[in-house]
Amino acid sequence: KKVVEYGKQHGEKYGIKNQFHLITNGTLITKEVIKFIRKNNVRISISLDGIGMYNDQQRFYPDQKGSFETVDRGIKMLMDQDATPFILITVTSYNLAGLPDFTRYLLKNKIGFRYSLYRGHDDRDPKNINSREAIKVLNQCYDIFEQNLPENDLMLFHQFCDIKFTKKTEKELRDRIKWYNNRSQRTGINMSNFTRSTSWRHIRKRKSS
């Protein structure tokens, strides 16, 4: 609240138009929070990595209890008040298998989302996501996306980006670029640069032609 008040005060003083964006794990959403968000036109993004156990394996409280039920309840409260959040999905070996169903869930509820592939070498994902399996599942997800195109502005509705690609061999990089280029030719979507966020801005044009 203090940040928003400070931003408004100094924005008015110096003629700056502010846009506030809250990124949260979604565990503290209340009616009071939603009222404040709506009143101040705050955009909200929530980290959620899947439905049920697919989220709870990697997002949990200190007592090891998963956060999905709490976060899902908060998302529904936001949607009931016309404050639909944007969902940030970190894809790991833990939640990869649940990604297609989660994609259906988000599209059905008209919730925008972003995939981010986690490719680190630390305790967050000890097994490290398998590139071949990730590509297979992502193909399934984008097939689902093509069959359920949202009415929203696609540039704002969906993004794909990678975080922390490390220790990639030249062949792995070539294979990944080849996959993105193949998806581009199939869908008409520019996915060739896998190190930056990408949107499905060309799908409608291709579907209507």
C-alpha positions in Angstrom: 0.0 0.0 0.0 2.8 2.4 0.8 4.4 1.8 -2.5 1.2 2.6 -4.4 0.6 5.7 -2.3 4.2 6.9 -2.8 3.9 6.2 -6.6 0.7 8.1 -6.9 1.9 11.0 -4.9 5.1 11.5 -6.9 3.4 10.6 -10.2 1.0 13.5 -9.8 3.8 15.8 -8.6 6.1 15.1 -11.6 3.4 14.3 -14.2 4.3 10.6 -14.4 1.6 8.0 -15.2 2.1 4.9 -13.1 1.1 1.4 -13.7 1.3 -0.9 -10.7 1.9 -4.6 -11.1 1.9 -7.1 -8.1 3.7 -10.4 -8.5 2.8 -12.8 -5.7 2.6 -16.4 -4.6 -1.1 -15.8 -4.1 -1.4 -17.2 -0.6 -2.5 -14.0 1.0 -5.4 -12.9 -1.2 -8.3 -11.5 0.9 -11.4 -9.4 0.2 -9.5 -6.4 1.5 -6.5 -7.0 -0.9 -8.9 -7.4 -3.8 -10.7 -4.2 -2.9 -7.3 -2.3 -2.9 -6.2 -3.9 -6.2 -9.4 -2.9 -7.9 -9.5 0.6 -6.4 -5.9 1.3 -7.6 -6.0 -0.6 -10.9 -3.2 -2.9 -9.8 -2.3 -5.7 -12.2 -1.6 -9.0 -10.5 0.5 -12.0 -11.5 0.4 -15.2 -9.4 3.0 -18.0 -9.4 1.2 -21.3 -9.8 2.8 -24.4 -11.3 -0.1 -26.8 -11.9 -3.2 -28.4 -10.5 -3.1 -30.0 -7.0 0.0 -32.1 -6.4 1.8 -30.8 -9.5 2.0 -27.4 -7.9 2.4 -28.7 -4.3 5.5 -30.6 -5.1 7.4 -27.4 -5.6 5.4 -24.7 -3.9 4.6 -25.5 -0.3 4.7 -24.0 3.2 7.4 -24.6 5.8 5.3 -27.5 7.2 5.4 -29.1 3.7 1.7 -28.5 3.1 1.0 -27.6 -0.5 -0.3 -24.2 -1.5 -2.6 -25.1 -4.3 -5.9 -25.0 -2.5 -5.2 -21.6 -0.9 -3.9 -20.1 -4.2 -6.8 -21.5 -6.2 -9.3 -20.1 -3.8 -7.6 -16.7 -4.1 -7.7 -16.8 -7.9 -11.4 -17.6 -7.8 -12.0 -14.7 -5.4 -10.2 -12.4 -7.8 -12.1 -13.6 -10.8 -15.4 -13.1 -9.0 -14.5 -9.5 -8.6 -13.4 -9.0 -12.2 -9.7 -8.9 -11.3 -8.5 -12.0 -13.2 -4.7 -12.5 -12.5 -2.0 -13.6 -14.9 -0.4 -17.0 -14.1 3.3 -17.5 -14.0 4.2 -21.2 -14.5 7.7 -22.5 -13.7 8.1 -25.8 -15.6 10.3 -28.5 -13.9 10.5 -32.3 -13.9 8.0 -32.2 -11.0 5.1 -30.6 -12.8 5.8 -31.3 -16.5 3.3 -34.2 -16.7 0.5 -32.0 -15.4 1.1 -29.1 -17.8 -1.5 -30.2 -20.5 -4.4 -30.4 -18.0 -3.3 -27.1 -16.4 -3.2 -25.5 -19.8 -6.8 -26.7 -20.4 -7.8 -25.3 -17.0 -6.4 -21.9 -17.7 -7.8 -21.6 -21.2 -11.3 -22.8 -20.0 -11.2 -20.1 -17.3 -9.8 -17.5 -19.7 -6.8 -16.9 -17.6 -3.6 -15.6 -19.2 -0.4 -17.4 -18.5 3.3 -17.8 -19.1 5.5 -20.9 -19.3 9.1 -20.6 -18.0 11.4 -23.6 -18.3 13.6 -24.1 -15.3 17.0 -25.4 -16.3 19.2 -24.9 -13.3 21.6 -27.3 -11.5 20.6 -27.0 -7.9 18.2 -28.4 -5.3 15.1 -26.9 -6.8 14.9 -29.5 -9.5 17.6 -32.1 -8.8 16.5 -34.4 -11.6 16.6 -31.6 -14.1 13.9 -31.5 -16.8 14.5 -33.8 -19.8 14.6 -31.7 -22.9 13.0 -34.3 -25.2 10.2 -34.9 -22.8 9.7 -31.1 -22.3 9.4 -30.6 -26.1 6.9 -33.5 -26.3 4.7 -32.1 -23.6 5.0 -28.5 -24.8 3.8 -29.7 -28.3 0.7 -31.2 -26.6 0.1 -27.9 -24.7 0.3 -25.8 -27.9 -2.0 -28.2 -29.7 -4.5 -27.6 -26.9 -3.9 -23.9 -27.2 -4.6 -23.9 -31.0 -7.9 -25.8 -30.4 -9.0 -23.4 -27.7 -7.9 -19.9 -28.9 -8.9 -17.2 -26.4 -10.7 -14.1 -27.5 -8.3 -11.9 -25.6 -5.3 -10.1 -27.1 -2.9 -12.9 -27.7 0.2 -10.8 -27.2 -1.0 -10.2 -23.6 -2.6 -13.6 -23.0 0.3 -16.0 -23.4 4.1 -15.9 -23.3 6.9 -18.5 -23.4 10.3 -17.8 -22.0 13.2 -19.8 -20.5 15.0 -19.1 -17.3 18.5 -20.1 -16.7 19.7 -22.4 -19.5 23.1 -23.7 -18.4 25.7 -26.1 -19.7 24.0 -26.5 -23.1 26.0 -28.3 -25.8 26.1 -27.0 -29.3 24.0 -29.9 -30.5 21.3 -29.3 -27.8 21.1 -25.6 -28.8 20.8 -26.6 -32.5 18.0 -29.1 -31.7 16.1 -26.6 -29.6 16.3 -23.9 -32.3 15.2 -26.4 -34.9 12.1 -27.3 -32.7 11.2 -23.7 -32.3 11.5 -23.1 -36.1 9.4 -26.1 -36.8 6.7 -24.8 -34.5 6.9 -21.4 -36.2 6.3 -23.0 -39.7 3.4 -25.1 -38.4 1.6 -22.3 -36.5 2.8 -19.1 -38.1 4.2 -18.0 -34.8 7.6 -16.5 -34.3 9.2 -18.8 -31.7 12.8 -18.8 -33.1 14.3 -16.8 -30.3 14.0 -19.1 -27.3 15.8 -16.8 -24.8 13.0 -14.2 -24.7 9.3 -14.1 -24.1 7.2 -15.0 -27.1 3.5 -14.6 -27.8 0.9 -16.2 -30.0 0.2 -13.0 -31.9 0.0 -14.6 -35.3 -2.4 -17.5 -34.6 -5.6 -15.7 -35.5 -4.3 -14.5 -38.8 -3.3 -18.0 -39.7 -6.6 -19.5 -38.5 -8.7 -17.0 -40.5 -6.8 -17.3 -43.7 
